[in-house]
Structures are given as structure tokens and as C-alpha cells.
Amino acid sequence: MRLGKAIAVCAAVVLGASACASAGVIPEDTIVIGLDEDSTGPGASYSTIAGKTVRMTVDLINQAGGINGKQVELVVENDESSPTKTPSIIRKLVDHGSRAVILATGSGSVLQAKSILQQSKIPAIAPVVLSDAFASAPDNDFSFMIPNSLKQYAQVYCGAFEKMGYKSLGILGDASASIDGIIKTLRPALEKCARVTGVEKAPVDAADITAQVSRLAETEPDAILVASIGGHFEILAHNTLSKVTPQTQRFSLASIGNQPASWALADPKALSGMVYMGSLSENNPRTAELRRKVQAVKGPDYQLTAYDAQAYDAVMMLAEAIEIAGDHRDRTAVRDALQQVSALPASFGQDGLTLSFSSQDHLAPDSLCGLVLVEFGEDNKPAHPWDSYQPPCG
């Protein structure tokens, strides 16, 4: 990819260099990409991470000469992860001249966007959500997804449970719409390898979940899976679990690994031994390369997250599609070109992971090795890949 090579040698990035196209008339030689970013709602803790990296990547592309010699501008709107607001947000992005959309918002909103994308015939890529339904038929002609799917999460969890001899599982989740959908997708797949002893939920802003955790502990599961959007609830869950049932192996979704600001809020050693579904590997040289780019913008101490890597790869796959399409003004042509992007080396996952789309497959990872099980250490920070099990590549 010519654009990728140009960006690789770009020396510096100035965050925010992209102008907002919604403020004025769009020049004919400008490519407008819409960004639906939840910056104030329940998904803001992860959406804003992805959104900042989308901006950074567009700046990199423009500094490298743009796409087919044309500069890229972002139109940014906020649906607050509210599914009822998402259709009007997509329409606004279309009205502002967007030729494609990056959906950095909650799962419920992304699913609600699906039908309006189909009606408007505008391709969209979701860099952080896990819902299989977004990229799957029916009505998925314009819907594309970067991370490994929830069904693939379940495959990896089941591989780990079988390796460790875990026969039963308790689930502790927050009561958000996003997590409700995730649990509904995950549970049937997990029940193929483990008996679910109970599912307990509490509000995202709960101050005490001792009762829920105690009820779950009474079912005596071999392991417990925490399913949350992260932030306050995730830390409260692990603080409580570490006290009520300290000997039970805990697993978690990706959120906790991608929100380093929350780790300091955990009680001493409360996260120790917990295993979460990560998407970053120190053995992937492209991850190290992206870390250098991001730290040049966000500071040398910035902790790279999977949200950064997946947002970066989403923009790069879209950029390659626009390059292939030639005429960025034809949204259907951009969609068709996205389905031709193949074997793009990924910035996340294990070394060797590639990303592809086709007319039959709108899920980017070419294998399960976009996932990495990571164990937390006694300092409440991710320590290393879990020694007991890792998903296979290929």
C-alpha cells in the first residue's frame, strides 16, 4: 500500500490538524470522512480513545500527501451511545458530505446504525464494538467491523476453560444496554463448554455490589467472567470479587485492559491474577511501530490500547479502499473497494495477524490471533500474556 509506506516515514504529527468539514463548503478535492464519537455518554471512556487516534491517523495521512493526492477532513458528531440518536447522527454525517463513517460508539448505537447505513448507502467501519450482528447478514452490505467478534471471544474462553478443566461459570455484568447485548450473545456460546451457574447485574453507577457478588459466589462457579463497559463498575466488580471469592479465577472482557487510568482505582492486588481478553502483543512489530507514533502525539508515557490500534487500522483500511475506488464521491464504489482490501498487516493481535474484507466477510481479522489473553500482576497492571492458554493463529 503506497499510503501506508508514506505514513511509516512521516516524522511528526500535530494532533488536531484536520479541520472540521461541517463548518464550511467542502472543496471538490477534499475527502470527507464522518466520525460518530460518543464523547459524553456511557461509551465515552473507550470511544474518545478511539476518536483521538482516528484524528491522529487522518493527520498522518494528510502529512503523507493525502489519499490519491486529496486531503482528508473529518466531520465529527456525538450520539452519546444512544441508539435513538444514532440514525439522525448518521444522516447529519451524510448531509455534511461524508463518504464513509467511523463508528466509535456503543454496541447498541452501532447496531441501530446498520439499517440507516443500508438506506443511505454509506459504508461504515466499527473499530471498537464486538457485536457479531453488525457485520453479519442480513442488511450488512455497508457494515464493517475491525475487532474479533464476540463469538470468537467465546471460542477463546472455551479453549481456556477446557485447558484448565473449568466446567462452570458465573457472569457478573453491568446493566447497560451494550453489556446486556454482549451477554445475550456470549452466554449461548459459552454454555457449549461450561455450565452458567448464574448471571448477576447491577447499574453502571452502582456504589456497592456485594449482594450480587455474594449471590454469584454461592453458586460456586469454577470461574467468573466480568462483563462491563469498564470504568467505575469494572473496578468495583474486581475489588468486591477479590474480597468475597478470592480463590475463584476471574476473566474479563477487553475494557479493563484498554482503560489504564482506572487501574490506580483498584484496591491493592485486587486485579492480580485476573485474565482479560486483550488484543495487543509485544511480539507484534507493527504494535511497537504504532506505539511510537501515538506517543509522539499523546506523550511518551501514554499507554497504548487496543482501541488505538483498532482505530488506526480502521482508518488505514478505509484509506486503502478509497485509494482503490479512485472516485471517493461514489459511496457504493468505496464500499465495493473495502471488500477488496486484503491481508493488511494488523497493528493489534499476535504477530502475523492480517486484516481482510470480502463480499462474504465484513469481519476484518483473518484468524483468532487478533486476541491475546493477558494476566494482571500484583501491581494492578497487565503483566504478561497468560501462560496457561493462548488462542491459536491460522
LUMGUDREN-152926 format. One record per residue (C-alpha): y, z, x. Coordinates in steps of 0.001 Angstrom, whole numbers. Example, Ala and Ser with C-alpha at 12.3 -4.5 7.8 and 13.67 -1.06 7.14 Angstrom:
# LUMGUDREN-152926
<atom <-4500 7800 12300>>
<atom <-1060 7140 13670>>
# end
This chain:
# LUMGUDREN-152926
<atom <0 0 0>>
<atom <3272 -1117 1650>>
<atom <5345 1503 -131>>
<atom <3077 4333 952>>
<atom <3347 3284 4596>>
<atom <7118 3146 4358>>
<atom <7291 6624 2875>>
<atom <4961 8013 5527>>
<atom <7520 7242 8236>>
<atom <10580 8373 6275>>
<atom <12253 11032 8404>>
<atom <14148 13141 5895>>
<atom <14523 13860 2199>>
<atom <17547 15023 266>>
<atom <16372 16734 -2930>>
<atom <18240 15552 -5966>>
<atom <19334 12208 -4532>>
<atom <18046 10454 -7651>>
<atom <20715 10066 -10293>>
<atom <20104 10679 -13952>>
<atom <19987 7266 -15616>>
<atom <20744 8713 -19027>>
<atom <24357 9287 -18007>>
<atom <25329 5616 -17937>>
<atom <24343 1964 -18126>>
<atom <21171 1123 -16253>>
<atom <21630 -1621 -13636>>
<atom <19261 -4561 -14001>>
<atom <17791 -3902 -10557>>
<atom <17027 -229 -11296>>
<atom <13595 1033 -12330>>
<atom <13835 3972 -14734>>
<atom <11004 6490 -14962>>
<atom <11066 9230 -17584>>
<atom <10171 12837 -16774>>
<atom <9229 15193 -19597>>
<atom <9528 18538 -17824>>
<atom <9125 21889 -19537>>
<atom <11853 23794 -17719>>
<atom <12386 26619 -20218>>
<atom <9195 27014 -22254>>
<atom <5808 28666 -21647>>
<atom <4721 25942 -19235>>
<atom <7813 26222 -17046>>
<atom <6002 28246 -14362>>
<atom <3997 25166 -13376>>
<atom <5972 22283 -14912>>
<atom <9040 22963 -12780>>
<atom <6936 22949 -9601>>
<atom <5625 19504 -10510>>
<atom <9045 18338 -11661>>
<atom <10731 19204 -8358>>
<atom <8082 17293 -6455>>
<atom <8439 14297 -8767>>
<atom <12140 14265 -7866>>
<atom <11355 14600 -4164>>
<atom <8875 11731 -4288>>
<atom <11350 9447 -6052>>
<atom <13894 10289 -3350>>
<atom <11326 9365 -696>>
<atom <10574 6075 -2427>>
<atom <14269 5211 -2637>>
<atom <14868 6095 1011>>
<atom <11981 3796 1912>>
<atom <13639 888 83>>
<atom <12516 1463 -3485>>
<atom <9808 -474 -5312>>
<atom <9902 -4230 -4823>>
<atom <13395 -3706 -3420>>
<atom <14627 -1888 -6547>>
<atom <15830 1700 -6662>>
<atom <14156 4237 -8962>>
<atom <16060 6629 -11223>>
<atom <14745 9498 -13311>>
<atom <15617 10313 -16898>>
<atom <14736 13970 -17499>>
<atom <14110 15660 -20851>>
<atom <12621 19058 -21774>>
<atom <10193 19556 -24665>>
<atom <9655 23278 -23852>>
<atom <5886 22666 -24133>>
<atom <6455 22496 -27883>>
<atom <4170 19843 -29442>>
<atom <6559 19442 -32380>>
<atom <9362 18407 -29997>>
<atom <7338 16043 -27829>>
<atom <7500 12882 -29998>>
<atom <11310 12951 -30116>>
<atom <11458 13585 -26361>>
<atom <9274 10526 -25681>>
<atom <11495 8436 -27952>>
<atom <14576 9632 -26053>>
<atom <12999 8636 -22753>>
<atom <12175 5196 -24162>>
<atom <15704 4821 -25550>>
<atom <17091 5644 -22095>>
<atom <15190 2687 -20646>>
<atom <12111 4401 -19178>>
<atom <9338 2000 -18192>>
<atom <6807 4791 -17726>>
<atom <6701 8561 -18191>>
<atom <5549 11528 -16110>>
<atom <4409 14332 -18438>>
<atom <4983 17648 -16630>>
<atom <4485 19832 -19680>>
<atom <1858 21855 -21536>>
<atom <-1509 20608 -22741>>
<atom <-579 20802 -26420>>
<atom <2511 18692 -25834>>
<atom <649 16158 -23736>>
<atom <-1921 15706 -26489>>
<atom <843 15320 -29060>>
<atom <2449 12668 -26856>>
<atom <-651 10494 -26982>>
<atom <0 8829 -30343>>
<atom <3700 8194 -29676>>
<atom <2836 6637 -26304>>
<atom <463 4301 -28136>>
<atom <3100 3406 -30723>>
<atom <5851 2885 -28137>>
<atom <3539 1085 -25702>>
<atom <4783 3097 -22735>>
<atom <2356 4268 -20026>>
<atom <2371 7951 -19122>>
<atom <716 9986 -16381>>
<atom <-13 13702 -16763>>
<atom <-113 15316 -13287>>
<atom <-987 18925 -14157>>
<atom <-2792 19214 -17509>>
<atom <-6569 19409 -17707>>
<atom <-7310 18254 -21252>>
<atom <-10019 15586 -21276>>
<atom <-8825 14343 -24651>>
<atom <-5551 12978 -23272>>
<atom <-7179 10386 -21026>>
<atom <-10157 9739 -23301>>
<atom <-10658 7415 -26258>>
<atom <-9532 6921 -28925>>
<atom <-5919 5771 -28614>>
<atom <-5753 6330 -24852>>
<atom <-4519 2856 -23897>>
<atom <-1314 4261 -22388>>
<atom <-2522 7747 -21343>>
<atom <-3490 8516 -17735>>
<atom <-4372 11781 -16006>>
<atom <-4355 12907 -12357>>
<atom <-6407 16170 -12072>>
<atom <-10122 16556 -12552>>
<atom <-10884 17240 -16193>>
<atom <-11981 20435 -17904>>
<atom <-15483 19045 -18372>>
<atom <-15633 18605 -14610>>
<atom <-14376 22182 -14190>>
<atom <-17324 23246 -16332>>
<atom <-19724 21260 -14136>>
<atom <-18453 23086 -11055>>
<atom <-18530 26517 -12706>>
<atom <-22074 25857 -13891>>
<atom <-23105 24809 -10391>>
<atom <-21717 28085 -9090>>
<atom <-23365 30174 -11835>>
<atom <-26742 28574 -11214>>
<atom <-26415 29086 -7457>>
<atom <-25515 32775 -7941>>
<atom <-28001 33428 -10743>>
<atom <-25331 34287 -13330>>
<atom <-26800 33981 -16819>>
<atom <-23953 35394 -18926>>
<atom <-20174 35017 -19002>>
<atom <-17253 36798 -20621>>
<atom <-13967 34938 -21233>>
<atom <-10534 36580 -21195>>
<atom <-7678 34336 -22272>>
<atom <-4054 34403 -23288>>
<atom <-3256 33404 -26855>>
<atom <-1123 30351 -26018>>
<atom <-1841 27032 -27712>>
<atom <-2616 25461 -24322>>
<atom <-5250 28036 -23404>>
<atom <-6719 28018 -26899>>
<atom <-7369 24299 -26451>>
<atom <-8778 24816 -22964>>
<atom <-11223 27483 -24133>>
<atom <-12355 25291 -27034>>
<atom <-13130 22516 -24553>>
<atom <-14653 24679 -21826>>
<atom <-16830 27008 -23875>>
<atom <-19377 24483 -25218>>
<atom <-19797 23015 -21731>>
<atom <-20185 26438 -20122>>
<atom <-22720 27522 -22740>>
<atom <-25076 24903 -21358>>
<atom <-25559 27096 -18291>>
<atom <-24515 30613 -19332>>
<atom <-24512 32732 -22483>>
<atom <-20950 33606 -23512>>
<atom <-21043 37315 -24331>>
<atom <-17566 37446 -25808>>
<atom <-14088 35917 -25862>>
<atom <-11069 38223 -25838>>
<atom <-7448 37071 -26187>>
<atom <-4029 38688 -26018>>
<atom <-425 37472 -26307>>
<atom <1095 35833 -23232>>
<atom <3695 38606 -23043>>
<atom <1254 41486 -23636>>
<atom <2072 44706 -21777>>
<atom <-1397 46250 -21994>>
<atom <-4780 44532 -22436>>
<atom <-7006 47495 -21634>>
<atom <-8619 47360 -25087>>
<atom <-9514 43675 -24775>>
<atom <-10879 44084 -21252>>
<atom <-12898 47164 -22261>>
<atom <-14496 45316 -25173>>
<atom <-15377 42446 -22892>>
<atom <-16825 44785 -20255>>
<atom <-19025 46422 -22911>>
<atom <-20823 43077 -23374>>
<atom <-21971 43393 -19713>>
<atom <-21457 39791 -18568>>
<atom <-22624 38717 -15116>>
<atom <-19182 37154 -14543>>
<atom <-15808 36942 -16252>>
<atom <-13563 33877 -16489>>
<atom <-9815 34445 -16882>>
<atom <-8179 31534 -18704>>
<atom <-4389 31689 -18739>>
<atom <-1248 29690 -18062>>
<atom <-677 32110 -15182>>
<atom <2341 34277 -14523>>
<atom <2536 37759 -16048>>
<atom <-643 37531 -18121>>
<atom <-2816 36372 -15232>>
<atom <-1765 39274 -13012>>
<atom <-2097 41775 -15850>>
<atom <-5606 40477 -16506>>
<atom <-6754 40906 -12920>>
<atom <-5029 44259 -12481>>
<atom <-6864 45522 -15568>>
<atom <-10231 43931 -14764>>
<atom <-10199 45342 -11227>>
<atom <-9908 48843 -12706>>
<atom <-12177 48585 -15747>>
<atom <-15018 46480 -14316>>
<atom <-14535 46268 -10531>>
<atom <-18077 45101 -9744>>
<atom <-18055 42055 -12024>>
<atom <-17417 38722 -10313>>
<atom <-14201 37141 -11607>>
<atom <-13377 33451 -11842>>
<atom <-10110 31852 -12872>>
<atom <-8523 28514 -13663>>
<atom <-6133 26795 -11274>>
<atom <-2939 28536 -12403>>
<atom <-3209 31638 -10214>>
<atom <-3657 29614 -7028>>
<atom <-623 27478 -7796>>
<atom <1818 30321 -8503>>
<atom <2293 32183 -5196>>
<atom <5335 34068 -6490>>
<atom <3037 36044 -8794>>
<atom <641 37300 -6113>>
<atom <3012 40050 -4991>>
<atom <2932 41477 -8529>>
<atom <-784 42309 -8311>>
<atom <-1962 45832 -7599>>
<atom <-3292 46382 -4049>>
<atom <-6554 44419 -3639>>
<atom <-6605 43565 -7373>>
<atom <-7183 39868 -6602>>
<atom <-9676 40487 -3786>>
<atom <-12914 38563 -4267>>
<atom <-11644 36633 -7279>>
<atom <-12557 32932 -7151>>
<atom <-10267 30342 -8691>>
<atom <-10574 26612 -9249>>
<atom <-8330 25193 -6556>>
<atom <-7529 21626 -5676>>
<atom <-6302 21922 -2087>>
<atom <-8359 21820 1102>>
<atom <-7116 22438 4633>>
<atom <-9604 19783 5749>>
<atom <-7715 17020 3918>>
<atom <-5204 15473 6372>>
<atom <-3165 13999 3509>>
<atom <-2624 17514 2162>>
<atom <-1258 18572 5539>>
<atom <978 15500 5605>>
<atom <2356 16277 2153>>
<atom <2946 19910 3142>>
<atom <5237 18753 5934>>
<atom <7192 16531 3542>>
<atom <7562 19245 925>>
<atom <8510 21961 3405>>
<atom <11219 19679 4788>>
<atom <12817 19910 1338>>
<atom <11761 23285 -81>>
<atom <11845 25244 3161>>
<atom <9385 25978 5996>>
<atom <7861 28950 4180>>
<atom <7122 27049 974>>
<atom <3519 27462 -206>>
<atom <2183 24020 -1179>>
<atom <414 23967 -4554>>
<atom <-1936 21571 -6286>>
<atom <902 20903 -8737>>
<atom <2923 19478 -5836>>
<atom <56 17291 -4637>>
<atom <-872 16012 -8079>>
<atom <2759 15296 -8983>>
<atom <3208 13396 -5717>>
<atom <50 11353 -6301>>
<atom <1089 10624 -9905>>
<atom <4360 9068 -8755>>
<atom <2633 7147 -5957>>
<atom <23 5694 -8320>>
<atom <2784 4686 -10737>>
<atom <4813 3173 -7894>>
<atom <1845 1095 -6777>>
<atom <1299 -87 -10359>>
<atom <4936 -1175 -10698>>
<atom <4619 -2960 -7361>>
<atom <1524 -4786 -8647>>
<atom <3116 -5595 -12024>>
<atom <6160 -7183 -10404>>
<atom <8257 -7069 -13581>>
<atom <8942 -3388 -14207>>
<atom <10666 -4196 -17513>>
<atom <7343 -5047 -19175>>
<atom <5782 -1672 -20002>>
<atom <2458 -3195 -21017>>
<atom <2303 -5038 -17690>>
<atom <2868 -1705 -15922>>
<atom <7 -225 -17974>>
<atom <-2256 -3134 -17053>>
<atom <-1338 -2731 -13386>>
<atom <-2100 1005 -13487>>
<atom <-5638 33 -14454>>
<atom <-5850 -1946 -11212>>
<atom <-4825 896 -8875>>
<atom <-7968 1739 -6945>>
<atom <-9147 4018 -4126>>
<atom <-5742 5553 -3409>>
<atom <-6314 8363 -845>>
<atom <-5530 11645 -2614>>
<atom <-3173 14369 -1416>>
<atom <-5341 17013 -3092>>
<atom <-9034 17818 -3117>>
<atom <-11527 17663 -306>>
<atom <-11169 15122 2482>>
<atom <-12328 11723 1283>>
<atom <-11207 12076 -2328>>
<atom <-9770 8847 -3712>>
<atom <-8000 8107 -6975>>
<atom <-8568 5110 -9232>>
<atom <-7837 3916 -12747>>
<atom <-9555 1178 -14693>>
<atom <-9528 -129 -18235>>
<atom <-12522 2105 -18943>>
<atom <-11449 5192 -16994>>
<atom <-7982 6773 -17149>>
<atom <-9001 9873 -15167>>
<atom <-7904 9479 -11543>>
<atom <-10375 11424 -9317>>
<atom <-13346 9378 -8180>>
<atom <-15575 12451 -7744>>
<atom <-15879 16196 -8316>>
<atom <-14469 16901 -4863>>
<atom <-10972 16935 -6269>>
<atom <-11941 20560 -6922>>
<atom <-12271 23398 -4410>>
<atom <-13436 26929 -5276>>
<atom <-11167 29332 -3369>>
<atom <-11616 33074 -2844>>
<atom <-8765 35582 -2671>>
<atom <-8674 38067 179>>
<atom <-7789 41762 276>>
<atom <-4120 40877 843>>
<atom <-3991 39285 -2634>>
<atom <-3624 35801 -1163>>
<atom <-6058 32855 -1147>>
<atom <-8205 33388 1932>>
<atom <-10674 30516 2247>>
<atom <-12996 28198 318>>
<atom <-15665 30258 -1416>>
<atom <-18657 30441 904>>
<atom <-21229 30679 -1889>>
<atom <-20706 27284 -3522>>
<atom <-18554 24139 -3400>>
<atom <-18649 21071 -5662>>
<atom <-20357 18012 -4196>>
<atom <-18477 14853 -3272>>
<atom <-19664 11397 -4227>>
# end
